[in-house]
Amino acid sequence: MAGTRSARLAAEVGPKTPQVVVLVGATGDLSQRKLLPGLFHLYRAGFIPDLRIVGVSLDDIGVEAFRGLARKAIDQFFTRQAGEAEWTAFAERLDYVPLSAGAGALAAAVARARDSLGQEGGTQEGGTRESRCLHYLSVPPAAALTVVRLLAEADLAAGSRIIMEKPFGTDLASAVALNDRLHAVFSEDQIFRIDHFLGKEPAQNILAFRFANGLFEPIWNRTFIDHVQIDVPETLGLGTRSAFYEATGAYRDMVVTHLFQILGFMAMEPPTSLEPGPISEEKNKVFRSMLPLDPREVVRGQYAGYRSEPGVDPQSDTETFIALKCRIDNWRWAGVPFFLRTGKRMAEGQRIISIAFREPPKSMFPVNSGVGAQGPDHLTFDLADASKMSLSFYGKRPGPGMRLDKLSLQFNMKDTGLMGEVLEAYERLILDAMRGDHTLFTTAEGIERLWEVSTPLLEAPPPVRLYAPGSWGPKSIHQLVAPQAWRLPFEREWRNTDEHG
C-alpha cells in the first residue's frame, strides 16, 4: 500500500515532460554531496522517470570517468540503499562534456539526450512528448555569467529553466547588473534562484502552521508577539571555502540569501492562494516593508584564528559572525524586533526560529511562584531536516502551594512514521524548478530590495569583534538583544521520542 501511495504521489508531483539536466560544475563538491545523489533519488523514486543528465565542468574527463565519479558520490552520500540495477539504469542516463569542448559539443550532447528521450519517453496525444532543459549552475558566482553566455551560444536558452546558486550579487549595484545580464538571455520566469533553507520540510511547514490553524493565525502579530529570533549558528569552519568566504563574509553568504528568506515566510500576510505568484508577492511585500539596517544595531564578529587560515588576509576585516536587529514597518509587525544571528565555529549547530509571546500584563501569582523566571512563552521551529516544533508555557508543579515550572508541547516528524517521504531540500527544489513552481525561490525584485535595505550596513560596517571558537559570538550580542535574551542554548532539551515508543 505504501509503495502504491508513493508511486501515485511521484506521478502527481513530478514534471509532466521528460527532463534534460545540464549540470554545470558536475564534478564539484555540491554536485557530489547533494545534486547527483538527489537526482538519483528523484529518478529511482519515479518522480522523473524520463531523465537525462549532461555533466559539464572544467575537468577534461570522459563519460565513463564521470559515471565513476557519480557512482562514488552516490555510494558515499546517498542516504538510502542503492540497488545495482537502479544504478545501472541511472548510469546509462549520464553524459559528459568538458567545458573546453565549447558550445557546439554541449549542444550536440543535449540533442543526443533529447533524441533518446523522444524514443524512450513515450507519447502524448499521439505525438512525441517534448523534453525540457533544466540548467543547474553549480559554479562560483563569478563564473555564472560565463556559463550563461555558453548556454546562449549553444542555443539552449529558449524554453529552458535555469537554477542559480547564491549569492545573487554582493550589493545593490551588482545585483541589478547581474539581473540585467541574466534577463538578456533568460526571462524572469525561467530563472530559479535557489535557497536550500526554503526547500526544507520544516520551512514549508511554517505556512501550514500559520495559515491552517485557527489557534495560531489570530495571534501572529504585534499584539501578541514580543520579538522573533532567527538563529543559525554553525560549528563548521571554512573548509576549502576560505578564498570565497574572505571575499563574501557571513552577512552576504547567509543573511541576504537565507535568513531574510526565512523571515519573509515567517512575516508575510496570508496569500490569496498557495500558488507561486501570490506567495512571492507577499514575501516581496515584507521585503518592501523592511527598514534599512542601522549599523548601530549590528554586531560583526570574527573567530580568533581566522586570519591565520590559508587564503585569508592577515589584516582581514571579514566577519565570520553577524547578529542584527531587523524591523518591519507595517501594520502587523510595527514595533516587533526581529533578531538574526549566524556564524562559523560556534558552540552548537542549530537552525531555529523562536517566537516570544508577550507576557500577561499583570500577575496574581506570589513573588516566589516562579512565574516569568524562565522568560516568556516561546513557539520554536527547528529547521533541521527532521521537522520539530515546541511550544513552551508555564504550568503548576504538582503538590501543595502554587509553584510554576516551564513545560512544553513538542512535535517531531519522526513520530508520524512519514519521515521516509521527506525529500531532501535540493531534491524538492530541483523538482519544483522542473515543474516551473517559483514558490520557494527568490525573485529579482526581492533580492534587489534586500540589497537596498543592506546598503547602510555595507557602506558603514561596524568593526569586527573577536570571539573564541566554540562560543556564542562576541559578548556585545547581549547588548543588542537586551532586555530580551538569546534563546540558544535551549531552556529545555528536545525530548527523545525513541524512549517513549
C-alpha positions in Angstrom: 0.0 0.0 0.0 2.8 2.4 0.9 4.6 1.7 -2.3 1.4 2.3 -4.3 0.9 5.6 -2.5 4.5 6.7 -3.1 4.2 5.9 -6.8 1.0 7.8 -7.1 2.5 10.8 -5.3 5.5 10.7 -7.6 3.3 10.7 -10.7 1.2 13.6 -9.4 4.0 16.0 -8.4 6.7 15.1 -10.9 7.2 17.1 -14.1 4.8 16.3 -16.9 7.6 16.4 -19.6 10.9 14.5 -20.0 13.8 16.4 -18.5 17.4 17.0 -19.7 19.5 18.4 -16.8 22.6 20.3 -17.9 24.6 20.1 -14.7 27.4 22.7 -14.8 30.0 22.1 -12.2 29.2 18.4 -12.3 32.5 17.2 -10.7 32.4 19.8 -7.9 31.7 19.3 -4.2 28.0 20.3 -4.2 27.3 18.1 -7.2 28.8 15.1 -5.5 27.3 15.7 -2.0 23.8 16.8 -3.0 22.9 17.1 -6.7 23.9 13.7 -8.2 22.6 11.7 -5.2 19.4 13.8 -5.2 18.8 13.3 -9.0 19.4 9.6 -8.5 16.8 9.5 -5.8 14.2 11.5 -7.8 14.8 9.1 -10.8 14.6 5.9 -8.8 11.5 7.0 -6.8 9.6 7.7 -10.0 9.4 11.5 -9.9 11.4 11.9 -13.1 11.5 8.6 -14.9 12.3 10.3 -18.3 15.6 11.9 -17.4 19.0 12.6 -19.0 21.9 14.4 -17.3 24.7 16.1 -19.2 27.5 16.9 -16.9 29.7 19.9 -17.7 32.8 21.0 -15.8 36.4 22.2 -16.2 37.8 18.7 -15.7 38.9 17.1 -19.0 37.4 13.6 -18.5 35.3 11.3 -20.5 31.8 9.9 -19.9 33.0 6.7 -18.2 35.1 8.7 -15.7 32.1 10.9 -14.9 29.9 7.9 -14.4 32.6 6.5 -12.0 32.6 9.8 -10.1 28.8 9.7 -9.9 28.8 6.2 -8.6 31.3 7.1 -5.9 29.2 10.1 -4.9 26.1 8.0 -4.6 27.8 5.3 -2.6 29.2 7.9 -0.2 26.4 10.4 0.1 23.1 8.7 -0.8 21.3 8.0 2.5 19.2 5.1 1.2 20.1 1.7 -0.2 21.1 1.9 -3.9 20.4 -1.3 -5.9 22.8 -2.4 -8.6 20.1 -2.5 -11.3 18.9 1.0 -10.3 22.4 2.3 -10.6 23.0 0.7 -14.0 19.8 2.3 -15.3 20.8 5.7 -13.9 24.3 5.5 -15.3 23.0 5.0 -18.8 21.3 8.4 -18.5 24.6 10.2 -17.8 26.7 12.0 -20.4 29.6 14.4 -20.0 31.1 17.4 -21.9 34.3 19.2 -20.7 33.8 22.9 -20.7 36.8 23.3 -23.1 34.9 21.4 -25.8 32.7 24.6 -26.3 29.1 25.4 -27.1 28.9 23.1 -30.2 29.8 20.0 -28.2 27.3 20.9 -25.4 24.5 21.5 -28.0 25.3 18.1 -29.6 25.2 16.3 -26.2 21.8 17.9 -25.3 20.5 16.9 -28.8 21.5 13.3 -28.2 19.8 13.3 -24.8 16.6 14.7 -26.3 16.7 12.2 -29.2 16.9 9.3 -26.7 14.1 10.7 -24.6 11.9 11.0 -27.7 12.4 7.4 -28.4 12.0 6.1 -24.9 9.8 8.7 -23.2 6.5 7.6 -24.7 3.9 9.7 -26.4 1.2 12.0 -25.5 -1.9 12.5 -27.6 -0.4 10.6 -30.5 2.9 12.6 -30.6 6.3 12.5 -29.0 6.5 14.4 -25.8 8.6 17.5 -25.9 11.5 17.4 -23.5 12.6 20.4 -21.5 16.1 21.5 -20.4 16.9 22.4 -16.8 20.4 24.1 -16.4 21.8 23.8 -12.9 24.7 26.2 -12.4 26.7 24.7 -9.5 29.5 27.2 -10.1 31.0 30.1 -8.2 29.0 33.4 -8.7 31.9 34.9 -10.7 31.6 32.1 -13.3 27.8 32.2 -13.6 27.6 34.8 -16.4 30.3 32.9 -18.4 28.1 29.8 -18.3 25.0 31.8 -19.2 26.8 33.0 -22.4 27.8 29.4 -23.2 24.2 28.3 -22.9 23.2 31.2 -25.2 25.9 30.3 -27.8 24.7 26.6 -27.7 21.1 27.9 -28.3 19.9 26.2 -25.1 18.1 29.1 -23.5 14.8 29.2 -25.3 12.1 27.2 -23.4 14.6 26.0 -20.7 14.9 26.8 -17.0 18.0 27.8 -15.1 18.9 27.3 -11.4 21.3 29.9 -9.9 23.3 29.4 -6.7 23.8 32.1 -4.2 25.0 34.8 -3.6 23.0 36.9 -6.1 25.3 39.8 -6.2 27.3 41.4 -3.4 25.4 44.7 -3.2 22.5 46.5 -4.9 24.5 47.7 -7.9 26.0 44.2 -8.6 22.6 42.5 -8.1 20.9 44.9 -10.6 23.7 44.3 -13.1 23.6 40.6 -12.6 19.8 40.5 -13.1 20.1 42.8 -16.2 22.6 40.4 -17.8 20.6 37.4 -16.9 17.5 38.8 -18.4 19.3 39.4 -21.7 19.3 35.6 -22.1 16.6 34.3 -19.8 13.2 35.7 -18.8 12.4 36.1 -15.1 10.0 33.1 -15.2 12.9 30.9 -16.4 15.2 31.8 -13.5 15.2 30.0 -10.2 17.5 31.5 -7.5 17.9 28.6 -5.1 17.9 28.8 -1.3 18.1 25.3 0.1 16.8 26.6 3.5 13.4 27.1 2.0 13.5 23.6 0.4 13.5 22.0 3.8 10.2 20.5 5.0 10.2 22.4 8.3 10.4 25.8 6.5 7.4 24.9 4.4 5.6 23.7 7.5 5.6 27.3 8.7 3.0 28.1 6.0 0.8 25.2 7.1 1.2 26.0 10.8 0.4 29.7 10.3 -2.5 29.6 7.8 -4.2 26.3 8.5 -4.7 26.7 12.3 -7.3 28.9 13.9 -5.4 28.6 17.2 -2.3 30.5 15.9 -3.3 32.6 12.9 -5.2 35.3 15.0 -2.2 35.8 17.3 0.5 36.1 14.6 1.0 39.9 15.1 2.4 42.7 17.2 -0.4 42.5 19.7 0.7 39.0 21.0 4.3 38.6 19.8 7.1 40.4 21.6 10.0 39.5 19.4 11.3 36.9 16.9 14.7 35.3 16.7 16.1 33.5 13.6 19.3 31.8 14.7 21.6 29.7 12.6 24.9 29.1 14.4 27.3 26.7 12.8 30.1 24.6 14.3 31.8 24.3 10.9 34.8 26.3 9.9 35.7 27.4 6.3 37.0 24.1 4.9 38.1 24.7 1.4 36.0 27.9 1.0 38.4 30.4 2.6 39.0 32.4 -0.6 35.3 32.6 -1.3 34.5 33.5 2.3 37.2 36.1 2.6 35.5 38.0 -0.3 32.0 37.4 0.9 31.6 37.2 4.7 28.8 35.9 6.9 26.3 38.7 6.0 26.4 38.2 2.2 26.8 34.4 2.5 24.0 33.7 4.9 21.7 36.6 5.9 20.6 38.0 2.5 20.2 34.6 0.8 19.0 32.5 3.7 17.9 34.2 6.9 15.9 37.0 5.2 14.1 34.5 3.1 13.0 32.6 6.2 11.9 35.9 7.7 9.8 36.5 4.6 7.9 33.2 5.2 7.6 33.9 8.9 6.3 37.5 8.5 4.2 37.6 5.3 0.5 38.3 5.0 -1.8 35.4 4.0 -1.5 34.9 0.2 -4.7 34.8 -1.8 -3.8 31.2 -2.7 -1.0 28.7 -2.3 0.3 29.5 -5.8 3.8 30.7 -6.6 2.7 34.2 -7.7 0.7 35.2 -4.6 3.3 33.7 -2.2 6.2 35.5 -3.9 4.2 38.8 -3.9 3.5 38.5 -0.1 7.2 37.8 0.6 8.2 40.8 -1.5 5.7 43.0 0.4 7.6 42.0 3.6 10.9 43.0 2.0 9.4 46.3 0.8 8.3 47.0 4.4 11.7 46.3 5.9 13.5 49.4 7.3 17.1 50.0 6.1 19.5 48.3 8.5 21.1 50.5 11.2 24.8 49.7 11.6 24.5 50.6 15.3 22.1 47.6 15.6 24.5 45.1 14.0 27.3 43.1 15.7 30.1 41.7 13.4 32.4 39.1 14.8 35.5 37.1 13.7 36.6 34.0 15.3 40.1 34.0 16.8 42.5 32.3 14.3 40.5 33.2 11.2 43.3 35.5 9.9 45.7 32.5 10.0 43.5 30.4 7.7 45.1 29.8 4.2 43.9 32.4 1.7 42.9 34.9 4.3 44.4 38.4 4.6 46.4 38.7 7.8 44.6 42.1 8.4 41.2 40.8 7.3 38.1 42.7 8.3 35.7 39.9 7.0 33.1 38.9 9.5 32.6 35.2 10.3 29.7 36.1 12.6 26.8 38.5 12.3 23.9 39.4 14.6 21.5 42.2 13.8 18.1 43.7 14.6 15.7 44.0 11.8 12.4 46.0 11.7 9.4 45.5 9.5 7.4 48.7 9.2 3.9 47.5 8.5 0.6 47.2 10.4 1.2 43.6 11.5 4.8 43.9 12.8 5.3 47.6 13.8 7.4 47.6 17.0 8.3 43.9 16.9 12.1 43.4 16.6 13.5 40.5 14.5 16.9 39.3 15.8 19.0 37.4 13.3 22.3 35.6 14.1 24.6 33.3 12.3 28.3 32.5 12.5 31.1 30.0 11.9 32.9 27.9 14.6 30.2 28.4 17.2 29.2 26.3 20.2 26.4 24.4 18.6 24.9 24.0 15.1 21.2 24.9 15.1 18.6 26.3 12.7 15.9 27.9 14.8 13.0 30.3 14.6 12.0 31.3 18.1 8.8 33.4 18.6 8.5 35.0 22.0 5.0 35.9 23.1 4.1 38.9 25.2 3.7 38.2 28.9 0.4 38.8 30.7 0.0 42.5 31.7 -0.5 41.6 35.4 0.4 38.6 37.5 -1.7 37.4 40.5 0.9 34.7 41.4 3.1 35.0 44.5 6.5 36.5 44.2 8.3 33.2 44.6 5.9 31.2 42.4 8.4 31.0 39.5 6.2 32.8 37.0 8.3 34.7 34.5 11.5 33.3 35.9 12.3 31.3 32.8 11.4 34.0 30.3 8.2 34.4 28.1 6.4 31.6 26.4 8.0 30.6 23.1 7.0 28.8 19.9 10.1 27.2 18.4 10.6 25.8 14.9 13.7 23.6 14.4 14.6 24.0 10.7 16.8 20.9 10.6 15.9 18.1 8.2 13.7 16.3 10.8 10.9 18.8 11.4 10.4 19.6 15.1 8.3 22.3 16.9 8.0 23.2 20.5 5.5 25.4 22.4 6.7 26.3 25.9 4.4 27.6 28.7 4.1 27.8 32.5 2.2 25.2 34.4 1.7 24.3 38.0 4.2 22.0 39.7 2.4 19.0 41.4 2.0 19.3 45.1 0.8 21.9 47.7 1.1 25.6 47.0 1.4 27.5 43.7 4.8 26.8 42.2 5.2 27.1 38.5 7.5 25.3 36.1 8.2 25.8 32.4 6.6 23.0 30.4 6.4 22.3 26.7 4.3 20.6 24.0 6.6 19.1 21.3 6.1 17.7 17.9 8.6 15.6 15.9 8.0 14.5 12.3 9.6 11.1 13.3 6.5 10.5 15.4 4.3 10.3 12.3 6.1 7.5 10.6 6.3 9.6 7.4 10.0 10.5 7.5 10.6 8.2 4.6 8.5 10.5 2.4 10.5 13.7 3.2 12.5 14.9 0.2 15.9 16.4 0.9 16.0 20.2 0.3 17.8 20.1 -3.0 15.6 17.3 -4.3 12.5 19.3 -3.6 13.8 22.5 -5.2 15.0 20.7 -8.3 11.6 19.1 -8.7 9.9 22.4 -8.2 12.1 24.1 -10.8 11.3 21.3 -13.3 7.6 21.9 -12.7 8.1 25.7 -13.1 7.0 26.3 -9.4 8.6 29.5 -8.1 7.1 29.3 -4.6 10.4 28.6 -2.8 12.7 30.7 -5.0 13.7 34.3 -4.8 12.6 36.9 -7.3 14.8 39.6 -8.9 12.6 42.3 -7.2 13.0 40.6 -3.8 16.8 40.2 -3.9 17.3 43.8 -5.1 15.2 45.1 -2.3 17.2 43.2 0.3 20.4 44.6 -1.0 18.8 48.0 -0.9 18.0 47.8 2.8 21.5 46.4 3.3 23.2 49.4 1.9 23.7 51.4 5.1 25.4 48.4 6.7 27.6 47.7 3.7 28.7 51.3 3.4 29.5 51.7 7.1 30.0 48.3 8.7 30.8 48.3 12.4 34.3 46.9 13.3 34.6 43.1 13.8 35.0 41.9 17.3 36.9 38.7 18.1 35.2 35.7 19.6 36.5 32.4 20.8 35.8 29.3 18.6 33.2 27.2 20.3 31.5 30.2 21.9 28.2 32.0 21.0 29.9 35.0 19.4 31.1 38.4 20.7 29.8 39.5 24.1 28.2 42.6 22.7 25.4 40.5 21.2 23.7 40.6 24.6 23.5 44.4 24.5 22.0 44.1 21.0 19.1 41.9 22.2 18.6 43.4 25.7 16.3 43.4 27.5 15.5 40.1 25.9 17.9 37.2 25.8 19.1 34.8 23.1 17.3 31.5 23.0 20.3 29.3 22.5 21.2 27.0 24.2 17.7 25.8 24.7 15.9 26.3 28.0 14.7 22.7 27.6 16.1 19.9 25.6 14.1 18.2 22.8 12.5 15.0 24.2 13.9 11.8 22.8 10.8 10.2 21.3 12.6 6.9 21.0 12.4 6.4 24.7 8.6 6.6 24.7 7.9 4.2 21.8 
